[in-house]
Amino acid sequence: MGGIETSTPCPENDCAVRSSNSRSGLPMENNVFLNANYQWAFYVTNTKYVDNEVNNDNQRWRRMRNRWYETGAAYSKIDSIDGTPNPWLQRWLKHPAYDTYWQRMVPYGTDFSNITIPVLSITGYYDDGQISAMQYVTEHYSYKPNAEHYVIIGPYDHFGAQQGGTPILRTYSVDPVALIDTKEITFAWLDYILKGGRKPALLKDKINYEVMGANVWQHAPSIAKMSTTRLRLYLSDQKEGDNFRLSAQKPVVPSKLNQHVDLADRSTSNNDYYPDPIIKKSLDRSNGLFFISEPFDQEVSLNGMFSGELKAIINKKDMDIGVVLYELTPQGEYFELSYFLGRASYARDASRRHLLRPGVEETIPFSKTRLVSRQLSKGSRLLVVLNIDKNPFAQINYGTGKDVSLETIRDAGEPLTIQWLTDSFIDVPIQRNMGR
């Protein structure tokens, strides 16, 4: 998934600067088609430049997605509900897997080994295009370990990544040190590469990231080196108030936690994952399962991308999963750190669908989450919300195994029943002794 892409060209392709990078697969996140960028095709094709008027017609797009959700129409009919044909969307929907249609648009696989020019990528923890930007980075390093690819990332949204941030981001007061001049850094980078000038001071290593709450920039040679350990936490059936507990111990005999989702019920929606606002006083607990960790006994930093492995038994052939990671502060506020949204049938291979087997235990790994860095104070706890995606903002996967874009509310059938096994876990990247 991506959004607006901006890049600064270099003479004779001697380098590249990329900000808020998009990637082919634009309307999807982990194989789930999203409505957030539905108007993108009109925005970039209506005129010779961009059509800001149509892109900013929020009332039109809100009306379209709500009407589609309420009627239960097939996702492939959403442009009919809008009233204007969207041939680009229809073309995209023919490719729900990350197949050769998408792969041919950008470097793929071993193509990255041929990218020898220096690259600077700028993105944000709350940039909708961050997964795209970081996928370029990780694949470049994977196929060319010595790639001269630098990253600047901080508490920015999509446009903030291009402008160097804003003092208040979705209720979060951004650390002063995170407010940078990306234009100045970009031109300094070009002078460094093309004219032998001084490297921008912020680029002390390959991964340069601002630690939210610490008001400090940190630097690491790789994403893996941003943290010193990975904290593995298992789902558990032990309750603490309204929450289940996260346990550091793997259960000897896994138990099961039940969840039921009526995919035909339009009086409710599931999976409130989007980080706006970033800081919340309370959470919607009408749906989903909530898991809380023990309080940290010392100040730590969460640096990197969380991942995990879910084990489940369901009564259908597929489902779209949401996992949201929060910090519960000692003051009782919920600070959203990162989230995952993805289709279970593509969990192991985005290019090929593998349907789930009803009534059989399945293992669903996930790793394409949003990178974040946040100082967690002593007494803070991690909260994980596990849910099924059902809302007006993305396709609804009714679990029949058919093309999800062709499914309708008539395919909902009996409610989706999930038995989550407690040997499911999340891995959280932690830095216990952050040097400054």
C-alpha positions as CSV (number, residue, x, y, z in Angstrom):
1,M,0.0,0.0,0.0
2,G,1.2,3.5,-0.7
3,G,0.1,7.0,-1.3
4,I,1.5,10.1,-3.0
5,E,5.1,9.5,-4.1
6,T,7.6,12.4,-4.3
7,S,11.1,11.9,-5.4
8,T,14.0,14.2,-6.2
9,P,15.8,13.2,-9.4
10,C,19.5,13.3,-9.6
11,P,21.5,14.1,-12.8
12,E,22.3,11.0,-14.8
13,N,20.6,8.9,-12.1
14,D,23.6,9.1,-9.7
15,C,21.3,9.0,-6.7
16,A,17.7,9.1,-5.5
17,V,15.8,10.8,-2.7
18,R,12.4,9.3,-2.0
19,S,9.8,10.7,0.4
20,S,6.5,9.0,1.3
21,N,7.2,6.3,-1.2
22,S,4.4,4.5,-2.9
23,R,4.6,1.0,-4.3
24,S,2.6,-0.9,-6.8
25,G,-0.2,-2.6,-4.9
26,L,-1.4,0.9,-4.0
27,P,-5.0,0.1,-3.2
28,M,-4.0,-2.9,-1.0
29,E,-2.5,-3.5,2.4
30,N,-1.3,-7.1,2.8
31,N,-3.8,-8.1,0.0
32,V,-6.8,-6.2,1.5
33,F,-8.1,-3.6,-0.9
34,L,-8.7,-0.2,0.9
35,N,-11.1,2.6,0.3
36,A,-8.8,5.3,1.5
37,N,-7.1,5.7,-1.9
38,Y,-10.2,4.9,-4.1
39,Q,-10.1,8.4,-5.6
40,W,-6.5,8.1,-6.5
41,A,-7.1,7.1,-10.1
42,F,-9.3,10.2,-10.7
43,Y,-6.9,12.4,-8.8
44,V,-4.0,11.6,-11.2
45,T,-5.8,10.9,-14.5
46,N,-8.6,13.5,-14.7
47,T,-6.2,16.3,-15.8
48,K,-2.7,16.7,-17.1
49,Y,-1.6,17.3,-13.5
50,V,-3.6,16.4,-10.4
51,D,-7.3,17.0,-9.7
52,N,-7.3,18.4,-6.1
53,E,-11.0,19.2,-6.3
54,V,-12.0,15.6,-6.8
55,N,-9.4,14.3,-4.4
56,N,-10.6,16.6,-1.6
57,D,-14.3,15.8,-2.1
58,N,-14.5,14.0,1.2
59,Q,-18.3,14.1,1.3
60,R,-18.5,12.2,-1.9
61,W,-16.1,9.5,-0.9
62,R,-17.7,9.1,2.6
63,R,-21.1,8.8,1.0
64,M,-19.8,6.2,-1.4
65,R,-18.1,3.9,1.1
66,N,-21.0,4.1,3.7
67,R,-23.6,3.3,1.0
68,W,-21.5,0.4,-0.2
69,Y,-21.1,-0.9,3.4
70,E,-24.8,-0.5,4.2
71,T,-26.0,-2.3,1.1
72,G,-23.6,-5.2,1.2
73,A,-22.9,-4.9,-2.5
74,A,-19.9,-6.6,-4.0
75,Y,-16.7,-4.6,-3.8
76,S,-16.4,-4.7,-7.6
77,K,-19.6,-2.6,-7.7
78,I,-18.4,0.2,-5.6
79,D,-17.8,2.5,-8.6
80,S,-21.4,1.9,-9.6
81,I,-22.4,3.2,-6.2
82,D,-20.3,6.3,-6.7
83,G,-21.8,6.8,-10.1
84,T,-18.6,7.2,-12.1
85,P,-16.9,4.2,-13.7
86,N,-13.4,3.5,-12.3
87,P,-11.6,1.4,-14.9
88,W,-8.3,1.6,-13.0
89,L,-10.0,0.0,-9.9
90,Q,-11.6,-2.7,-12.1
91,R,-8.1,-3.5,-13.5
92,W,-6.6,-3.7,-10.0
93,L,-9.3,-5.9,-8.7
94,K,-8.4,-8.6,-11.3
95,H,-5.1,-8.9,-9.5
96,P,-5.8,-9.5,-5.8
97,A,-2.4,-11.3,-5.4
98,Y,0.9,-9.6,-5.7
99,D,1.3,-11.2,-9.1
100,T,3.4,-10.3,-12.2
101,Y,1.0,-7.4,-13.0
102,W,2.3,-5.6,-9.9
103,Q,5.8,-7.1,-9.9
104,R,6.6,-5.7,-13.4
105,M,6.0,-2.2,-12.2
106,V,8.8,-1.9,-9.8
107,P,12.1,-3.6,-8.8
108,Y,11.2,-7.1,-7.7
109,G,13.4,-9.8,-6.1
110,T,16.9,-9.9,-7.5
111,D,16.3,-6.6,-9.4
112,F,17.2,-4.9,-6.1
113,S,20.8,-6.2,-6.4
114,N,21.3,-4.0,-9.5
115,I,20.4,-0.8,-7.6
116,T,23.8,0.6,-7.0
117,I,23.1,4.3,-6.6
118,P,22.9,5.9,-3.2
119,V,19.3,6.3,-1.9
120,L,17.7,8.4,0.8
121,S,14.2,7.4,2.0
122,I,12.2,9.7,4.2
123,T,9.0,8.4,5.8
124,G,7.0,8.6,9.1
125,Y,5.6,6.3,11.8
126,Y,2.1,7.4,10.9
127,D,2.7,7.7,7.1
128,D,0.1,5.6,5.3
129,G,2.8,4.8,2.7
130,Q,5.4,3.7,5.3
131,I,5.0,0.0,4.6
132,S,5.8,0.7,1.0
133,A,8.8,2.8,1.8
134,M,10.2,0.3,4.3
135,Q,9.6,-2.6,1.9
136,Y,11.8,-1.0,-0.6
137,V,14.5,-0.5,2.1
138,T,14.3,-4.1,3.4
139,E,14.4,-5.7,0.0
140,H,17.2,-3.4,-1.1
141,Y,19.3,-4.6,1.9
142,S,18.2,-8.2,1.5
143,Y,19.4,-8.4,-2.1
144,K,22.3,-6.0,-1.8
145,P,23.6,-6.0,1.9
146,N,26.1,-3.3,1.3
147,A,23.5,-0.9,-0.4
148,E,24.1,2.7,0.4
149,H,20.5,3.2,1.4
150,Y,19.8,5.7,4.2
151,V,16.5,6.2,6.1
152,I,15.1,9.1,8.0
153,I,11.9,8.3,10.0
154,G,10.1,10.0,12.7
155,P,6.6,11.0,14.1
156,Y,5.2,12.1,10.7
157,D,2.1,11.4,8.7
158,H,2.1,11.2,4.9
159,F,2.5,14.8,4.1
160,G,4.5,15.5,7.3
161,A,7.2,13.1,6.0
162,Q,7.6,15.5,3.0
163,Q,7.6,18.6,5.1
164,G,9.5,17.7,8.2
165,G,6.7,17.3,10.6
166,T,4.1,19.3,12.6
167,P,4.2,20.3,16.3
168,I,0.9,18.5,16.9
169,L,0.1,15.3,15.1
170,R,-3.3,13.8,15.7
171,T,-3.3,14.9,19.4
172,Y,0.3,13.9,20.0
173,S,2.7,16.7,20.9
174,V,5.7,15.9,18.7
175,D,9.2,16.2,20.3
176,P,10.9,19.4,19.2
177,V,14.0,17.6,17.9
178,A,11.8,15.7,15.4
179,L,10.8,18.8,13.5
180,I,13.4,18.9,10.7
181,D,13.9,20.7,7.4
182,T,13.6,17.9,4.9
183,K,14.1,20.2,2.0
184,E,17.4,21.4,3.4
185,I,18.5,17.8,4.2
186,T,17.5,16.7,0.6
187,F,19.7,19.3,-1.0
188,A,22.6,18.7,1.4
189,W,22.3,15.0,0.5
190,L,22.5,15.9,-3.2
191,D,25.6,18.0,-2.6
192,Y,27.1,15.2,-0.6
193,I,26.6,12.6,-3.3
194,L,27.1,14.8,-6.4
195,K,29.6,17.4,-5.3
196,G,31.5,15.7,-2.5
197,G,30.0,17.9,0.1
198,R,29.5,17.0,3.8
199,K,27.0,14.3,4.6
200,P,23.9,15.7,6.4
201,A,24.6,15.6,10.1
202,L,21.4,13.6,10.8
203,L,22.7,10.7,8.7
204,K,25.0,9.2,11.3
205,D,24.1,5.6,10.2
206,K,21.8,3.8,7.7
207,I,18.6,3.9,9.9
208,N,18.0,7.3,11.5
209,Y,15.0,7.5,13.8
210,E,13.5,9.8,16.4
211,V,12.5,8.2,19.6
212,M,9.0,9.5,20.5
213,G,8.9,10.7,24.1
214,A,12.7,10.9,24.4
215,N,13.3,13.9,22.2
216,V,16.3,12.3,20.7
217,W,17.5,10.9,17.4
218,Q,19.0,7.4,17.4
219,H,21.0,5.7,14.6
220,A,21.5,2.1,13.7
221,P,23.2,0.2,10.8
222,S,20.0,-1.9,10.2
223,I,16.4,-2.2,11.3
224,A,17.4,-5.3,13.3
225,K,20.0,-3.3,15.2
226,M,17.5,-0.8,16.3
227,S,16.7,-3.1,19.2
228,T,18.7,-5.4,21.4
229,T,16.0,-8.1,22.1
230,R,12.6,-9.2,21.0
231,L,10.0,-9.6,23.7
232,R,7.8,-12.6,22.9
233,L,4.4,-12.4,24.5
234,Y,1.7,-15.2,24.2
235,L,-2.0,-14.7,24.2
236,S,-3.5,-16.2,27.4
237,D,-7.0,-17.0,28.7
238,Q,-6.2,-15.5,32.1
239,K,-8.3,-12.4,32.8
240,E,-7.3,-9.1,34.4
241,G,-10.3,-6.9,34.5
242,D,-11.7,-6.4,31.0
243,N,-8.5,-7.7,29.4
244,F,-6.9,-11.1,28.9
245,R,-3.2,-11.3,29.9
246,L,-0.2,-11.4,27.6
247,S,2.2,-14.0,29.0
248,A,5.9,-14.4,28.6
249,Q,5.4,-18.2,29.1
250,K,4.3,-20.5,26.2
251,P,1.4,-22.6,27.4
252,V,2.1,-26.3,27.8
253,V,-1.4,-27.1,26.6
254,P,-2.9,-24.3,24.5
255,S,-6.4,-23.2,25.4
256,K,-8.9,-21.5,23.0
257,L,-10.5,-18.1,23.0
258,N,-13.7,-17.8,21.1
259,Q,-14.8,-14.8,18.9
260,H,-17.9,-14.6,16.8
261,V,-18.4,-12.0,14.0
262,D,-21.7,-11.6,12.1
263,L,-20.4,-10.4,8.8
264,A,-23.9,-9.5,7.6
265,D,-24.7,-7.2,10.6
266,R,-24.5,-3.6,9.5
267,S,-25.4,-2.2,12.9
268,T,-21.9,-2.8,14.0
269,S,-18.3,-2.5,12.6
270,N,-15.1,-4.2,13.7
271,N,-11.4,-3.3,13.9
272,D,-10.9,0.4,14.9
273,Y,-7.2,0.3,13.9
274,Y,-6.4,3.7,12.3
275,P,-4.2,5.9,14.5
276,D,-6.3,9.1,14.6
277,P,-6.1,10.3,17.3
278,I,-2.8,8.7,18.3
279,I,-3.6,9.1,22.0
280,K,-7.0,8.0,23.3
281,K,-8.6,8.2,26.7
282,S,-10.6,5.0,26.0
283,L,-11.1,2.3,23.4
284,D,-14.1,0.8,21.8
285,R,-14.5,-2.5,23.6
286,S,-17.7,-3.6,21.9
287,N,-15.8,-6.1,19.7
288,G,-12.3,-7.7,19.5
289,L,-10.2,-9.4,22.1
290,F,-7.9,-7.3,24.4
291,F,-4.6,-8.6,25.8
292,I,-2.4,-6.7,28.3
293,S,1.2,-7.2,29.4
294,E,2.7,-6.8,32.8
295,P,4.0,-3.2,33.6
296,F,7.6,-2.5,32.5
297,D,9.8,-2.3,35.6
298,Q,12.1,0.1,33.9
299,E,12.1,2.6,31.1
300,V,12.5,0.9,27.7
301,S,12.2,1.8,24.0
302,L,10.2,-0.1,21.5
303,N,12.2,0.2,18.3
304,G,11.3,-1.4,15.0
305,M,8.4,-3.5,13.6
306,F,6.4,-5.9,15.8
307,S,5.5,-9.3,14.3
308,G,3.8,-12.5,15.4
309,E,2.2,-15.8,14.7
310,L,-1.5,-16.4,15.1
311,K,-3.0,-19.9,15.5
312,A,-6.7,-20.3,14.9
313,I,-9.5,-22.7,13.9
314,I,-12.3,-21.1,11.9
315,N,-15.5,-22.2,10.2
316,K,-14.8,-20.5,6.9
317,K,-12.0,-20.5,4.3
318,D,-10.6,-17.0,4.9
319,M,-10.6,-13.9,7.1
320,D,-9.1,-10.4,7.3
321,I,-7.3,-9.9,10.5
322,G,-6.4,-6.7,12.5
323,V,-3.8,-6.5,15.3
324,V,-3.3,-3.1,17.0
325,L,-0.5,-2.4,19.4
326,Y,-0.9,0.2,22.1
327,E,1.1,1.6,25.0
328,L,-1.1,1.9,28.1
329,T,0.6,4.7,30.0
330,P,0.7,4.9,33.8
331,Q,-1.8,7.9,33.3
332,G,-4.3,5.5,31.7
333,E,-4.0,6.8,28.2
334,Y,-3.8,4.6,25.1
335,F,-0.9,5.6,22.8
336,E,-1.2,3.8,19.4
337,L,2.2,2.4,18.4
338,S,1.5,0.3,15.3
339,Y,-0.9,-2.0,13.6
340,F,-1.3,-4.9,11.2
341,L,-4.1,-5.5,8.7
342,G,-3.9,-8.5,6.4
343,R,-5.7,-11.4,4.7
344,A,-5.1,-14.8,6.2
345,S,-5.0,-16.6,2.9
346,Y,-2.0,-14.6,1.8
347,A,-0.1,-14.6,5.1
348,R,2.6,-16.9,3.8
349,D,2.8,-15.7,0.2
350,A,1.4,-12.4,-1.0
351,S,1.7,-13.7,-4.6
352,R,-0.4,-16.8,-4.1
353,R,-3.6,-17.5,-2.2
354,H,-3.8,-20.5,0.2
355,L,-7.3,-20.9,1.6
356,L,-7.8,-21.9,5.2
357,R,-9.4,-25.3,6.0
358,P,-12.6,-25.0,8.0
359,G,-12.3,-26.8,11.3
360,V,-8.6,-27.3,11.1
361,E,-5.9,-25.4,13.1
362,E,-4.1,-23.0,10.9
363,T,-0.9,-20.9,11.6
364,I,-1.0,-17.3,10.3
365,P,2.3,-15.4,10.5
366,F,2.5,-11.7,10.1
367,S,5.4,-9.2,9.9
368,K,4.5,-6.3,7.6
369,T,3.6,-3.9,10.3
370,R,4.6,-0.2,10.7
371,L,8.0,0.6,12.1
372,V,7.9,2.8,15.2
373,S,10.2,4.1,17.9
374,R,8.7,5.1,21.3
375,Q,10.2,5.5,24.8
376,L,8.0,3.5,27.2
377,S,8.1,4.8,30.7
378,K,8.4,2.6,33.8
379,G,4.9,1.4,34.6
380,S,3.7,1.4,31.0
381,R,2.1,-1.7,29.6
382,L,1.5,-3.1,26.1
383,L,-2.0,-3.7,25.0
384,V,-2.8,-5.9,21.9
385,V,-6.2,-5.8,20.3
386,L,-7.0,-8.7,18.1
387,N,-10.0,-8.4,15.7
388,I,-11.6,-9.2,12.4
389,D,-11.8,-6.4,9.8
390,K,-15.4,-5.4,9.0
391,N,-16.1,-1.7,8.4
392,P,-16.7,0.7,5.5
393,F,-13.0,1.4,4.9
394,A,-11.9,-1.8,3.2
395,Q,-13.2,-4.9,1.4
396,I,-15.2,-7.3,3.5
397,N,-14.0,-10.9,3.3
398,Y,-17.0,-13.2,3.8
399,G,-14.8,-16.3,3.9
400,T,-16.3,-18.3,1.0
401,G,-13.0,-18.7,-0.7
402,K,-14.3,-16.9,-3.8
403,D,-12.7,-13.7,-5.2
404,V,-13.4,-11.3,-2.3
405,S,-14.3,-8.5,-4.7
406,L,-17.2,-10.6,-6.0
407,E,-18.6,-11.6,-2.6
408,T,-21.7,-9.9,-1.3
409,I,-23.6,-9.8,2.0
410,R,-25.6,-12.8,0.7
411,D,-22.4,-14.8,1.1
412,A,-22.1,-14.0,4.8
413,G,-24.0,-17.1,5.8
414,E,-23.5,-18.1,9.5
415,P,-21.3,-15.8,11.6
416,L,-17.6,-16.2,11.4
417,T,-16.5,-18.3,14.4
418,I,-12.8,-18.2,15.4
419,Q,-11.1,-20.2,18.1
420,W,-7.8,-18.3,18.8
421,L,-5.2,-20.6,20.3
422,T,-3.1,-19.3,23.2
423,D,0.2,-20.5,21.7
424,S,-0.3,-17.5,19.4
425,F,2.3,-14.8,20.1
426,I,3.6,-11.4,19.2
427,D,7.3,-10.4,19.1
428,V,8.1,-6.8,20.1
429,P,11.5,-5.2,19.4
430,I,12.9,-3.7,22.6
431,Q,15.9,-1.6,23.5
432,R,16.4,-1.9,27.3
433,N,19.4,0.4,27.7
434,M,19.1,3.2,25.2
435,G,22.3,5.2,24.9
436,R,22.0,8.9,24.1
